Amino acid sequence: MKMYEMRKGGRYGIGFIDPNTVNEYTWKINKHHEKEVEDSMFEFLKRLKYNEDILLPYSCRFHWILCIIKVDAGTVEILDSLLKANSDYNILFGIVNRAWARFISVTEGEWKPQLKWFRAKALKQAHGTDLCAFCVCENIRMMPSERSRSQRQEWFKEVRDKLLETERVEELQEEIAGFLLDQVINPKGEYYYPLPPPSTRS
């Protein structure tokens, strides 16, 4: 959805890594899947290297975080709504760091020899809730929207920061619903796919 929004609005500079491809669950299955996940991470770095930011939503032990990879700076920001220990992300560190080592060995340019990881200021979820995925979606949602800041966008950010948590969830729900209605359900939408008549479905 955000890739479509950015392309339509003429905003560039953010790349997206598919969390269904690079994730801890798949990596843990066996050695073959370990290699597949790390190969995918390597290919994403090669393909997206010209972006200012590369976003990697990542699921670990039933908790979602967002990583922001800045290729030129050689840094990775972790946005974690629960501030879990670094040891919880050892597999993530390994996947990305090994892919980075391969990337700089075959890609022309001046790259940092090692990635620098750090915690960035992020939305926090209330204790006892499971809103980590919402926090990741909210962070992803706002980055493309604020890529080219204007006075109006600064005003929107100020208003958003004052919203209650439930209101922010409703705002995200409305945006997703609007995208589905406009681009998926609408026969003229870019992602519309007509279903066959009920009588022909298996």
N, C-alpha and C positions, 0 to 999 in steps of 0.2 A: 504494500500500500504506500509506504513512504518513498520507495523507489519511483513509483508512478507519479506521486505528488511532486517530487523534486524534478523529474524529467519534464513534467507538464509546466512547472513554474520556471523552468530555465535555471534552476539552482543546482550547482554541482559541488563536488569536493568531499562527499561522504560516500563510502563504500559499505556494503552490507555482507556479512558472512552468514550463511544459512546455518542456524543452530541444529537443524536436523542432520546436517552433514558433519559438523565439528561439535562433538559432545562427548561427555564422559561415559555415558551408558554404552554407546557403540564401541568406544575405545576399549572398554573392559571385557568385551565378549571373548576375544582371543587375539593371538598375535597378528593374524591376517587383518582383523579389523583395526588393530592399533596402527598398522601401516597405512591402511586406507584413510583413516582420520588424519594422520599426520601428512600424508600426501595431499589431501584436500586442503589442509591449512596452508601448505606450501604453495599450492596452485592459486589459492585466494590471494596470498601476498603478492605473487607475481602479477595477477590480473588487476589488482586494486591499488598497486603501488603509487599511482599518480594522485590518489585522493589524499586530502589533508587529514581526514579521520577515517578509520575503518572500524565499524561497529560489530562486535561479537557478543550476542546474547548467549549466555552459557549456563547450563543447568548442572548443579553439583549437589548430590545428597538431598534431593527434593527442594533445592533452593536456587533461585535464579539471580544472576548478577549480570552486569553489562561491562564489557571491556572495550576501551577506546584505544585503538592502536594508531599511533602517530609514526608513520614510517620514516619521514624525514628526520624527526627528532630522536627516533629510536626509543620511544617510551610507550608504556601501556598503563592507562588509568583504569583502576578497578572501581566501579560504582556498586557498592554492596549495601543494601538496605538494612542488613543485620550486623555488619562489621565482624564477620567471622574471622577466625584465625587464619593466617597465611598457610598453615599446614593443611588446611582443608582444600587448598587449591594446588597442591603439588602436581597432580596430573595435568591440570590446565597449564601450569608453568612449563612443564616438560613438553607438552604438545606444541605450544607456541614458540618456546625457545629453540627447540630442535628445527622447527620449520624456518625460523629466522636464520639460523646458522646455514641452512641449505640455501635460503634465498640470497643472502649476501655473498655466498660463494659462487653463484652463477649469474648474478645480476650486476651489470656495470653501474658504477656510481660510488659515491662516498657514503657508506653506511656505518652506523654504530656497530662495533664488534659484538656487543651484547645489549639486549633490551633492558631498560630500566623500568621496574614496576613500582607503582605507588598508588596509594589510596586517594581518590578525589572526593570532594564534597558531594554527597548524594542524598536523594530522598531517603528518609528513614521510615520503616514500617513500625506500627505500634506493637508493643509486646503482646504475644498471644494471637497475632493475626497471621494470615498467609498471603499478604499483599506484595510479596517480592516480585511476582510477574507483572503486577500493575506498575510497580516502581520502574521496572525495566522498560515497559511499554511507554510510560510517561517520559522517561529520559530520551528514548528513541524518537518519540513523537515531537518533542520540542526542539531537538537538534536541527532537523531539516527546516522546521518552521522558522527558526531563528538564525539560519545560516547567513542571510543578508538582513542585518538588523536595520529597522527604521524606527522612527519615533512611535509609530503605531504598534510595532512589535514589542518595543520596550514597555509600552503601556499594558499590552496583553500580558507580558511576563509579570509585571507588578501586580496586576489583578489576579493572575493565576496563583501567585505565591500566597495570596491572602485567602484563597478558597479553602473550605473545609475538605477533609479527605474524601468524604462521600460525594461532594460536589465535583471533585477532580475525577473521580471514577465515572460519574455520570457524563462529564465532558468527554472523556475518552470513549465511552460507549456510544455517544452521539456521533463522534467522528467516524468510528468504525461502521456504524449503521448507515451513515450518509454515504460512505465509500461503497458499501455493498449495494445500496439502492441505486447509486449513480453509475457504477462501473461493472457490477456483477449481475444484478437482476435486470437492469435496463437493457433491452435488446440492442441499443446503440452503444452500450458501454464497451470499453476495451477488453474486459475480462468476461463478457457474457458468453455462455456456452449453452446452446439450446439442448434440452433433454428430449429424448425420443418419446413418442406417445406412450402412455401407460401400457397399452396392449402389446408393445414390442419389447418392453423391458424384461430381462430375465430375472 
